[in-house]
């Protein structure tokens, strides 16, 4: 059993630990051996001695029946954008090549508090700012399904490590779909939790030592099974002792049996077309749910796609300016002042958003809150429990390309995250799961969206839908 245990999902590995079928130290060594043999370049920093000491401590706790938490003794990896005490954190940037934090990011501290054994850091593009995972420090991370295809970004190292069975789970982050796109491209499960549930302090690209982070970035887990995401959601929403927090989050479960949930499918939009194989995958999901007796129907979506994306981009560019130095900020402001008022080019839009006034941002934030209310009414008044959308327009695109082609038509490179970014600025829980493969054998995923704090409903639906698809030809097994 131990030989194949690295291929099992996290919850199965934890069961093996609890039944004393394997020790944490042995399980760690199995994963380290897989990392040693791997060629996908996903795990870029390790401290085997510290990990073995942590695993030994977990074994000793378990021998005394003093388990410290829901993840006690489970080896896992962490995206290299999260600070880890005593373990190098670079965020893929050369100027942080020797950065060894003295303190864990809050999300990392929560995982350690629940007994997780951190065995290494996973690759990310420089300062998490690309949809490919490649940097001058560590090079390119390869997609385990096809090394010529991208893993996406910026949580590409985490997604590849999970898909290649180097780790049972990883802690990623999502601002502009950067957790969900790699989950889709690598054929695994990825959860962006409800905004605010998991603190982002200690996440770079905000400078080391900053208390604040982007108002949209959300840490979240990647794994090979929705039950694993559930375990990690428990751990990530439980404050560590250092936080000295009086709050305890208890997220609700689904309001009814999962087969009785009301599902809407937003399968297409002219603002972000999907290719035929992705459309077929959505249709197969819809058919599987309908055949099971689930209440499922098509929708044109609760919000205007183009308007929502415009607002997201305005807020995204604004939050990205926080750490810009004075000289660069002054240069951007001067360039924005020189723009012709009729200039609607992408560069002009970028500069205007980067240099917008506080009043403009306040109005955009008001628009965001109104948009959030529109989503709330969609779920509450229209009586939907879950919305299913494409995860992205296509399966994984070629590595390194700066173009996106959808059924022969070139689209914006950033359309890759168009569907994900419907929810990025309004903070709704969003889960990507694998549902099919295309003709080249690459994974195709869908995105499940729910109202605020319905994270567990999405997890239940993901497991239910996965079981339905495994019962039909063409389903992608987890």
Buried (B, 14 or more C-beta within 10 A) or exposed (E): EEEEBBEBBBBBBBEBBEEEBBBBBBBBBBBBEBBEEBEBBBBBBBBBEBBBEBBBBBBEBBEEEEBBBBBBBBBBBBBBBBBBBEBBBBBBBEEBEEBBBEBBBBBBBBBBBBBBBBBBBBBBBBBBBBBBBBBEBBEBBBBBBBBEBBBBBBBBBBBBBBBBBBBBBBBBBBBBBBBBBBBBBBBBBBBBBBBEBBBBBBBBBBEBEBEEBBBBBBBBBBBBBBBBBBBBBBBBBBBBEEBEEEEEBEBEEBEEEBBEBBBBBBBBBEBBBBBEBBBBBBEBBBEBBBEBEBBBEEBEBBBBBEEBBBBBBBBBBBBBBBEEEEEEEEEBEEBBEEBEEEEEEEEBBBBBBBBBEEEBBEEBBEBBEEBBEEBBEBBEEEEBBBBBBBBBBBBBBEBEEEEBBBBEEEBEBBBBBBBBBBBBBBBBBBBBBBBBBBEEEBBBBBBBBBBBBBBBBBBBBBBBBBBBBEEEEEBBEB
